[in-house]
Amino acid sequence: MSSDHLEHTCLDIGDHGSLAAALGNTPETVIAVHLLHRGFARAYVAGRPARFEAAIIRNLAFNRDELTGFGAALPMWELLRERHGWSSVEVDPSIASQLAELLEFASGRPVSFLDDIYHVLRQPVWPARVETVRLLSPADSGLLERAPPDLRGEGWGSSSALLREGIAAAAILDREIVALCHTTARTVQYADLGMATLPAWRNRGLASATAALVASEVQSAGQTPVWSTGAANLASLRVARKLGFQEVSRRTYLIL
Protein backbone atom coordinates (compact mmCIF):
# COMPACT_ATOMS: atom_id res chain seq x y z
CA MET A 1 0.00 0.00 0.00
CA SER A 2 1.34 3.44 -0.83
CA SER A 3 2.22 5.50 2.24
CA ASP A 4 0.02 8.26 0.80
CA HIS A 5 -3.01 6.04 1.42
CA LEU A 6 -2.09 4.61 4.80
CA GLU A 7 -4.37 5.46 7.66
CA HIS A 8 -2.54 7.43 10.38
CA THR A 9 -4.04 6.63 13.77
CA CYS A 10 -3.50 7.59 17.37
CA LEU A 11 -4.35 4.27 18.96
CA ASP A 12 -6.97 3.81 21.61
CA ILE A 13 -5.53 2.09 24.66
CA GLY A 14 -7.58 -1.00 23.77
CA ASP A 15 -5.44 -1.43 20.64
CA HIS A 16 -2.12 -1.23 22.47
CA GLY A 17 -2.06 -4.98 22.97
CA SER A 18 -2.26 -5.61 19.23
CA LEU A 19 0.65 -3.25 18.60
CA ALA A 20 2.67 -4.81 21.42
CA ALA A 21 2.14 -8.27 19.92
CA ALA A 22 3.24 -7.00 16.50
CA LEU A 23 6.42 -5.53 17.99
CA GLY A 24 7.36 -8.90 19.44
CA ASN A 25 9.42 -9.83 22.47
CA THR A 26 13.03 -8.71 21.98
CA PRO A 27 15.64 -6.71 23.91
CA GLU A 28 14.91 -3.75 21.61
CA THR A 29 11.16 -3.76 22.24
CA VAL A 30 10.98 -4.56 25.97
CA ILE A 31 10.43 -0.94 27.05
CA ALA A 32 7.89 -0.17 24.33
CA VAL A 33 5.90 -3.35 25.00
CA HIS A 34 5.96 -2.75 28.77
CA LEU A 35 4.67 0.81 28.35
CA LEU A 36 1.94 -0.25 25.93
CA HIS A 37 0.66 -2.98 28.24
CA ARG A 38 0.64 -0.68 31.26
CA GLY A 39 -1.03 2.26 29.50
CA PHE A 40 2.01 4.54 29.85
CA ALA A 41 2.41 5.25 26.14
CA ARG A 42 0.75 7.20 23.39
CA ALA A 43 1.04 5.23 20.16
CA TYR A 44 0.63 6.28 16.53
CA VAL A 45 0.61 3.92 13.57
CA ALA A 46 0.56 4.07 9.81
CA GLY A 47 -1.66 1.17 8.79
CA ARG A 48 -3.22 -1.25 11.25
CA PRO A 49 -1.74 -2.03 14.69
CA ALA A 50 -1.25 -5.72 13.97
CA ARG A 51 0.38 -5.07 10.57
CA PHE A 52 1.74 -1.55 10.71
CA GLU A 53 3.94 0.13 8.15
CA ALA A 54 5.34 2.39 10.84
CA ALA A 55 4.68 2.95 14.54
CA ILE A 56 5.78 5.68 16.92
CA ILE A 57 5.58 5.41 20.68
CA ARG A 58 5.71 8.39 23.01
CA ASN A 59 6.84 7.39 26.48
CA LEU A 60 4.53 8.91 29.12
CA ALA A 61 6.31 7.34 32.09
CA PHE A 62 9.87 8.62 31.75
CA ASN A 63 9.07 12.35 31.27
CA ARG A 64 11.33 12.66 28.24
CA ASP A 65 10.86 14.23 24.84
CA GLU A 66 12.13 11.11 23.06
CA LEU A 67 10.10 8.98 20.67
CA THR A 68 10.66 5.37 19.67
CA GLY A 69 9.97 4.35 16.09
CA PHE A 70 9.54 1.02 14.34
CA GLY A 71 8.96 0.34 10.65
CA ALA A 72 9.76 2.01 7.33
CA ALA A 73 11.28 5.47 6.87
CA LEU A 74 8.68 7.24 4.70
CA PRO A 75 5.53 6.36 6.69
CA MET A 76 7.46 7.02 9.89
CA TRP A 77 8.42 10.47 8.66
CA GLU A 78 4.76 11.19 7.88
CA LEU A 79 3.87 10.24 11.44
CA LEU A 80 6.70 12.32 12.88
CA ARG A 81 5.82 15.49 10.99
CA GLU A 82 2.38 15.42 12.62
CA ARG A 83 3.87 15.23 16.11
CA HIS A 84 5.13 18.13 18.21
CA GLY A 85 7.20 18.48 21.34
CA TRP A 86 9.88 15.89 20.62
CA SER A 87 13.63 16.28 20.17
CA SER A 88 14.80 12.78 19.22
CA VAL A 89 13.53 9.50 17.85
CA GLU A 90 15.16 6.09 18.19
CA VAL A 91 14.92 3.90 15.07
CA ASP A 92 16.48 0.91 13.35
CA PRO A 93 19.88 1.83 11.85
CA SER A 94 18.76 0.60 8.42
CA ILE A 95 16.41 3.59 8.01
CA ALA A 96 18.36 6.20 9.97
CA SER A 97 20.02 7.97 7.03
CA GLN A 98 16.90 8.11 4.87
CA LEU A 99 14.74 9.33 7.75
CA ALA A 100 17.33 11.94 8.74
CA GLU A 101 17.32 13.34 5.18
CA LEU A 102 13.53 13.62 5.24
CA LEU A 103 13.57 15.33 8.63
CA GLU A 104 16.28 17.78 7.61
CA PHE A 105 14.51 18.63 4.37
CA ALA A 106 11.16 19.20 6.11
CA SER A 107 12.42 21.09 9.15
CA GLY A 108 15.49 22.88 7.85
CA ARG A 109 17.26 21.69 11.00
CA PRO A 110 20.33 19.45 11.16
CA VAL A 111 19.98 15.94 12.55
CA SER A 112 22.74 14.23 14.52
CA PHE A 113 23.17 10.51 15.16
CA LEU A 114 23.85 8.57 18.36
CA ASP A 115 24.06 4.79 18.68
CA ASP A 116 21.88 3.18 21.35
CA ILE A 117 23.61 -0.07 22.31
CA TYR A 118 21.63 -3.08 23.57
CA HIS A 119 23.22 -5.74 25.76
CA VAL A 120 21.91 -8.89 27.41
CA LEU A 121 23.26 -10.96 30.28
CA ARG A 122 22.97 -14.67 29.60
CA GLN A 123 25.55 -15.97 32.06
CA PRO A 124 24.86 -16.17 35.79
CA VAL A 125 25.90 -13.19 37.87
CA TRP A 126 26.83 -13.44 41.54
CA PRO A 127 26.38 -10.17 43.45
CA ALA A 128 29.23 -9.06 45.69
CA ARG A 129 28.37 -8.51 49.33
CA VAL A 130 28.39 -4.75 49.87
CA GLU A 131 27.21 -3.57 53.27
CA THR A 132 25.38 -0.51 51.95
CA VAL A 133 23.60 -2.31 49.06
CA ARG A 134 20.37 -4.27 49.38
CA LEU A 135 17.16 -5.12 47.56
CA LEU A 136 14.21 -2.82 48.16
CA SER A 137 10.79 -4.09 49.18
CA PRO A 138 7.32 -2.49 49.20
CA ALA A 139 8.09 -1.34 52.74
CA ASP A 140 10.75 0.97 51.26
CA SER A 141 8.24 3.06 49.32
CA GLY A 142 8.76 6.10 51.54
CA LEU A 143 12.55 5.82 51.27
CA LEU A 144 12.30 5.75 47.47
CA GLU A 145 9.83 8.62 47.29
CA ARG A 146 12.05 11.00 49.23
CA ALA A 147 15.13 10.18 47.12
CA PRO A 148 16.37 12.74 44.56
CA PRO A 149 14.28 12.66 41.35
CA ASP A 150 16.92 10.73 39.38
CA LEU A 151 16.93 8.00 42.03
CA ARG A 152 13.20 7.31 42.31
CA GLY A 153 12.95 4.90 39.41
CA GLU A 154 10.79 5.15 36.33
CA GLY A 155 8.55 3.10 34.09
CA TRP A 156 5.95 2.09 36.66
CA GLY A 157 3.95 5.20 37.44
CA SER A 158 4.72 5.20 41.17
CA SER A 159 7.30 4.02 43.67
CA SER A 160 4.86 1.57 45.19
CA ALA A 161 4.13 -0.02 41.79
CA LEU A 162 7.84 -0.37 41.06
CA LEU A 163 8.48 -2.07 44.39
CA ARG A 164 5.44 -4.38 44.01
CA GLU A 165 5.90 -5.44 40.40
CA GLY A 166 9.46 -4.56 39.50
CA ILE A 167 12.86 -5.22 41.06
CA ALA A 168 15.04 -2.57 42.66
CA ALA A 169 18.24 -2.42 44.66
CA ALA A 170 19.87 0.59 46.28
CA ALA A 171 23.00 1.75 48.01
CA ILE A 172 21.80 3.40 51.23
CA LEU A 173 23.94 5.68 53.38
CA ASP A 174 22.64 7.60 56.39
CA ARG A 175 19.13 6.36 55.54
CA GLU A 176 19.27 7.97 52.09
CA ILE A 177 19.55 6.36 48.66
CA VAL A 178 22.75 7.33 46.84
CA ALA A 179 22.57 4.77 43.99
CA LEU A 180 19.65 2.88 42.49
CA CYS A 181 19.30 0.11 39.92
CA HIS A 182 15.84 -1.08 38.94
CA THR A 183 13.86 -2.75 36.21
CA THR A 184 12.47 0.05 34.06
CA ALA A 185 10.43 -2.45 32.04
CA ARG A 186 9.51 -6.15 32.18
CA THR A 187 8.02 -8.52 29.66
CA VAL A 188 7.64 -12.30 29.73
CA GLN A 189 11.20 -12.86 28.54
CA TYR A 190 13.18 -9.69 29.27
CA ALA A 191 13.72 -7.01 31.90
CA ASP A 192 15.40 -3.71 31.10
CA LEU A 193 17.66 -2.28 33.81
CA GLY A 194 18.10 1.41 34.63
CA MET A 195 20.95 2.74 36.77
CA ALA A 196 21.64 6.06 38.49
CA THR A 197 24.20 7.18 41.09
CA LEU A 198 24.59 10.54 42.78
CA PRO A 199 27.72 12.29 41.43
CA ALA A 200 29.47 12.35 44.81
CA TRP A 201 29.19 8.55 45.10
CA ARG A 202 30.34 7.50 41.65
CA ASN A 203 33.44 5.38 40.97
CA ARG A 204 33.01 3.47 44.22
CA GLY A 205 31.57 0.23 42.83
CA LEU A 206 28.01 1.02 43.92
CA ALA A 207 26.59 0.91 40.40
CA SER A 208 27.98 -2.54 39.66
CA ALA A 209 26.95 -3.83 43.10
CA THR A 210 23.33 -2.70 42.80
CA ALA A 211 23.07 -3.74 39.14
CA ALA A 212 24.45 -7.21 39.87
CA LEU A 213 21.86 -7.68 42.61
CA VAL A 214 18.97 -6.67 40.32
CA ALA A 215 20.30 -8.74 37.42
CA SER A 216 20.54 -11.80 39.66
CA GLU A 217 16.94 -11.36 40.81
CA VAL A 218 15.81 -10.93 37.20
CA GLN A 219 17.53 -14.18 36.25
CA SER A 220 15.96 -15.95 39.23
CA ALA A 221 12.56 -14.81 37.90
CA GLY A 222 13.30 -16.55 34.59
CA GLN A 223 13.92 -13.38 32.61
CA THR A 224 16.97 -12.12 30.70
CA PRO A 225 18.45 -8.80 31.90
CA VAL A 226 18.78 -6.10 29.22
CA TRP A 227 21.12 -3.11 29.44
CA SER A 228 20.64 -0.35 26.87
CA THR A 229 22.64 2.85 26.82
CA GLY A 230 23.89 5.52 24.47
CA ALA A 231 27.33 5.03 22.95
CA ALA A 232 28.52 8.23 24.63
CA ASN A 233 27.70 6.94 28.14
CA LEU A 234 31.08 5.36 28.84
CA ALA A 235 30.42 4.88 32.55
CA SER A 236 27.27 2.87 31.84
CA LEU A 237 29.09 0.78 29.24
CA ARG A 238 31.85 -0.02 31.75
CA VAL A 239 29.33 -1.29 34.29
CA ALA A 240 27.61 -3.46 31.68
CA ARG A 241 30.88 -5.05 30.58
CA LYS A 242 32.07 -5.53 34.15
CA LEU A 243 28.96 -7.59 34.90
CA GLY A 244 29.30 -9.68 31.73
CA PHE A 245 26.60 -8.10 29.56
CA GLN A 246 27.23 -8.69 25.86
CA GLU A 247 26.20 -6.40 23.03
CA VAL A 248 23.48 -7.91 20.83
CA SER A 249 22.28 -5.00 18.68
CA ARG A 250 22.21 -1.27 18.10
CA ARG A 251 19.55 1.24 17.27
CA THR A 252 20.07 4.88 16.34
CA TYR A 253 18.89 8.11 17.91
CA LEU A 254 18.12 10.86 15.43
CA ILE A 255 18.50 14.09 17.39
CA LEU A 256 17.14 17.37 16.10
C-alpha positions in Angstrom: 0.0 0.0 0.0 1.3 3.4 -0.8 2.2 5.5 2.2 0.0 8.3 0.8 -3.0 6.0 1.4 -2.1 4.6 4.8 -4.4 5.5 7.7 -2.5 7.4 10.4 -4.0 6.6 13.8 -3.5 7.6 17.4 -4.4 4.3 19.0 -7.0 3.8 21.6 -5.5 2.1 24.7 -7.6 -1.0 23.8 -5.4 -1.4 20.6 -2.1 -1.2 22.5 -2.1 -5.0 23.0 -2.3 -5.6 19.2 0.6 -3.3 18.6 2.7 -4.8 21.4 2.1 -8.3 19.9 3.2 -7.0 16.5 6.4 -5.5 18.0 7.4 -8.9 19.4 9.4 -9.8 22.5 13.0 -8.7 22.0 15.6 -6.7 23.9 14.9 -3.8 21.6 11.2 -3.8 22.2 11.0 -4.6 26.0 10.4 -0.9 27.0 7.9 -0.2 24.3 5.9 -3.3 25.0 6.0 -2.8 28.8 4.7 0.8 28.3 1.9 -0.3 25.9 0.7 -3.0 28.2 0.6 -0.7 31.3 -1.0 2.3 29.5 2.0 4.5 29.9 2.4 5.2 26.1 0.8 7.2 23.4 1.0 5.2 20.2 0.6 6.3 16.5 0.6 3.9 13.6 0.6 4.1 9.8 -1.7 1.2 8.8 -3.2 -1.2 11.3 -1.7 -2.0 14.7 -1.2 -5.7 14.0 0.4 -5.1 10.6 1.7 -1.6 10.7 3.9 0.1 8.1 5.3 2.4 10.8 4.7 3.0 14.5 5.8 5.7 16.9 5.6 5.4 20.7 5.7 8.4 23.0 6.8 7.4 26.5 4.5 8.9 29.1 6.3 7.3 32.1 9.9 8.6 31.7 9.1 12.3 31.3 11.3 12.7 28.2 10.9 14.2 24.8 12.1 11.1 23.1 10.1 9.0 20.7 10.7 5.4 19.7 10.0 4.4 16.1 9.5 1.0 14.3 9.0 0.3 10.7 9.8 2.0 7.3 11.3 5.5 6.9 8.7 7.2 4.7 5.5 6.4 6.7 7.5 7.0 9.9 8.4 10.5 8.7 4.8 11.2 7.9 3.9 10.2 11.4 6.7 12.3 12.9 5.8 15.5 11.0 2.4 15.4 12.6 3.9 15.2 16.1 5.1 18.1 18.2 7.2 18.5 21.3 9.9 15.9 20.6 13.6 16.3 20.2 14.8 12.8 19.2 13.5 9.5 17.8 15.2 6.1 18.2 14.9 3.9 15.1 16.5 0.9 13.4 19.9 1.8 11.8 18.8 0.6 8.4 16.4 3.6 8.0 18.4 6.2 10.0 20.0 8.0 7.0 16.9 8.1 4.9 14.7 9.3 7.7 17.3 11.9 8.7 17.3 13.3 5.2 13.5 13.6 5.2 13.6 15.3 8.6 16.3 17.8 7.6 14.5 18.6 4.4 11.2 19.2 6.1 12.4 21.1 9.2 15.5 22.9 7.9 17.3 21.7 11.0 20.3 19.5 11.2 20.0 15.9 12.5 22.7 14.2 14.5 23.2 10.5 15.2 23.9 8.6 18.4 24.1 4.8 18.7 21.9 3.2 21.3 23.6 -0.1 22.3 21.6 -3.1 23.6 23.2 -5.7 25.8 21.9 -8.9 27.4 23.3 -11.0 30.3 23.0 -14.7 29.6 25.6 -16.0 32.1 24.9 -16.2 35.8 25.9 -13.2 37.9 26.8 -13.4 41.5 26.4 -10.2 43.4 29.2 -9.1 45.7 28.4 -8.5 49.3 28.4 -4.8 49.9 27.2 -3.6 53.3 25.4 -0.5 51.9 23.6 -2.3 49.1 20.4 -4.3 49.4 17.2 -5.1 47.6 14.2 -2.8 48.2 10.8 -4.1 49.2 7.3 -2.5 49.2 8.1 -1.3 52.7 10.8 1.0 51.3 8.2 3.1 49.3 8.8 6.1 51.5 12.5 5.8 51.3 12.3 5.8 47.5 9.8 8.6 47.3 12.1 11.0 49.2 15.1 10.2 47.1 16.4 12.7 44.6 14.3 12.7 41.3 16.9 10.7 39.4 16.9 8.0 42.0 13.2 7.3 42.3 13.0 4.9 39.4 10.8 5.2 36.3 8.6 3.1 34.1 5.9 2.1 36.7 4.0 5.2 37.4 4.7 5.2 41.2 7.3 4.0 43.7 4.9 1.6 45.2 4.1 0.0 41.8 7.8 -0.4 41.1 8.5 -2.1 44.4 5.4 -4.4 44.0 5.9 -5.4 40.4 9.5 -4.6 39.5 12.9 -5.2 41.1 15.0 -2.6 42.7 18.2 -2.4 44.7 19.9 0.6 46.3 23.0 1.7 48.0 21.8 3.4 51.2 23.9 5.7 53.4 22.6 7.6 56.4 19.1 6.4 55.5 19.3 8.0 52.1 19.6 6.4 48.7 22.7 7.3 46.8 22.6 4.8 44.0 19.6 2.9 42.5 19.3 0.1 39.9 15.8 -1.1 38.9 13.9 -2.7 36.2 12.5 0.0 34.1 10.4 -2.4 32.0 9.5 -6.2 32.2 8.0 -8.5 29.7 7.6 -12.3 29.7 11.2 -12.9 28.5 13.2 -9.7 29.3 13.7 -7.0 31.9 15.4 -3.7 31.1 17.7 -2.3 33.8 18.1 1.4 34.6 21.0 2.7 36.8 21.6 6.1 38.5 24.2 7.2 41.1 24.6 10.5 42.8 27.7 12.3 41.4 29.5 12.3 44.8 29.2 8.6 45.1 30.3 7.5 41.7 33.4 5.4 41.0 33.0 3.5 44.2 31.6 0.2 42.8 28.0 1.0 43.9 26.6 0.9 40.4 28.0 -2.5 39.7 26.9 -3.8 43.1 23.3 -2.7 42.8 23.1 -3.7 39.1 24.5 -7.2 39.9 21.9 -7.7 42.6 19.0 -6.7 40.3 20.3 -8.7 37.4 20.5 -11.8 39.7 16.9 -11.4 40.8 15.8 -10.9 37.2 17.5 -14.2 36.3 16.0 -15.9 39.2 12.6 -14.8 37.9 13.3 -16.5 34.6 13.9 -13.4 32.6 17.0 -12.1 30.7 18.4 -8.8 31.9 18.8 -6.1 29.2 21.1 -3.1 29.4 20.6 -0.3 26.9 22.6 2.8 26.8 23.9 5.5 24.5 27.3 5.0 23.0 28.5 8.2 24.6 27.7 6.9 28.1 31.1 5.4 28.8 30.4 4.9 32.6 27.3 2.9 31.8 29.1 0.8 29.2 31.9 0.0 31.8 29.3 -1.3 34.3 27.6 -3.5 31.7 30.9 -5.0 30.6 32.1 -5.5 34.1 29.0 -7.6 34.9 29.3 -9.7 31.7 26.6 -8.1 29.6 27.2 -8.7 25.9 26.2 -6.4 23.0 23.5 -7.9 20.8 22.3 -5.0 18.7 22.2 -1.3 18.1 19.6 1.2 17.3 20.1 4.9 16.3 18.9 8.1 17.9 18.1 10.9 15.4 18.5 14.1 17.4 17.1 17.4 16.1 
